[in-house]
Amino acid sequence: MEKDMCKNDGEAWRVLEFYSGIGGMRYSLMKAGVSAQVVEAFDINDKANDVYELNFGHRPYQGNIQNLTAAELDMYGAHAWLLSPPCQPYTRQGLQKQSSDARAFSFLKILELIPHTVKPPDMLFVENVVGFETSDTHAKMIEILANSDYLTQEFILSPLQFGVPYSRPRYFCLAKRKPLSFRCQLLNNQLLWSPSPLLGHDDMTVITKHDQPDESWDKLLQSCDPVERFLEFSNSGDQVNTETGFLSTGTVAVDDFGAAEETVEVDRCVSIDHFLVPLSLIERWGSAMDIVYTDSKRCCCFTKSYYRYVKGTGSLLATVRPKNKGKASSLKEQQLRYFTPREVANLHSFPGDFQFPHHLSLRQRYALLGNSLSVAVVAPLLQYLFAQAG
């Protein structure tokens, strides 16, 4: 049986949230049901902090966290540090400079402070892109954690494994400082591709990616909800009230690189027509588009460049079903559209009351969502991290 650990007979865990973004980690902590208090959040992006402040009533610290000292971190008295550092140094599309990338410096600095704190955190949680696990930054992280008496368990998981039709595999590291321990201690120092231990299954049969046969993934996809369960528009005639701050009206033009330029005017009621993909973009870049349908059980990862570029930035939705699915059908007749920011948030499993400030443009909202995380995946991981065998 698992039980939540609280300090001093019911006192909440004190948590520091680094690279807090638009609050995905905090929403995950809430969904996990962990008795926790976020004593401070840190993010350098002012637009992300606008969103965080609107939804949680607290504005994250916006200074450069590379300037934090061990003494300053000790002052927070935090039991857990949750970190989602920049992924650009490790992405396949990037230069893969890893630890030599300036965007990796702050994360390395935080790790290097751990041995110098009077009271190191009891737990750490790190999220990043697939590819981080083979980087020199990862090697340095594991070295520091091991030398500081931490046990680690690592995962690569996707929302698809939690019933969400969204392919967004991500790397996660869970660390506990001795004498704390994980419920499944046999999995210490392992990299897992299965959520089985999070579900209370001790019979681990899937440890590495190569152990999972293709038919298992096919079965997994069939167990996912269809895309239509995550849509706010059911047809092109629908409208939405933007009181929640998700949608903005706008016209879309296309440049020579398949990028969409937006002109935004905030309105109270917006038609889905504003999210239709221009025919000129379909004619030029149709072969590079990933197209899904309302009954699809999988869509591609939405990146921060969604709505700006087509190739590799996320799926487009066909609002008119063709007689025969596929590229052979006329893309023009399918009335392709972008997923709205609310729908992208739904696929990230953000709660229904999540909002954007009205002053943020459509492009800014997509970019912030693209840099966020899946609550459906992170919540059970945090629940597992904050639990112990009992």
Buried (B, 14 or more C-beta within 10 A) or exposed (E): EEEBBBEEEEEBBBBBBBBBBBBBBBBBBBBBEBBBEBBBBBBBBEBBBBBBBBBBEBBBBBEEBEEBEBEEBBEBEBBBBBBBBBBBBBBEEBEBBBBEBEBBBBBBBBBEBBEEBEEBBBBBBBBBBBBBBEBBBBEBBBEBBEEBEBBBBBBBBBBBBBBBBBBBBBBBBBBBBEEBEBBBEEBEEBBBBBBBBBEEEEEBEBBEEEEBEEEEBEEBBEEBEBBEEBBBBEEBEEEBEBEBBBBBBBEBEBEEEBBBEBEBEBBEEBBBEBBBBBBEBBEBBBEEBBBBBBEBBBBBBBBBBBBBBBEBBBBBBBBBEBEEBEEEBEBEEBBBBBBBBBBBBBBBBBEEEBBBBEEBBBBBBBBBBBBBBBBBBBBBBBBBBBBBEE
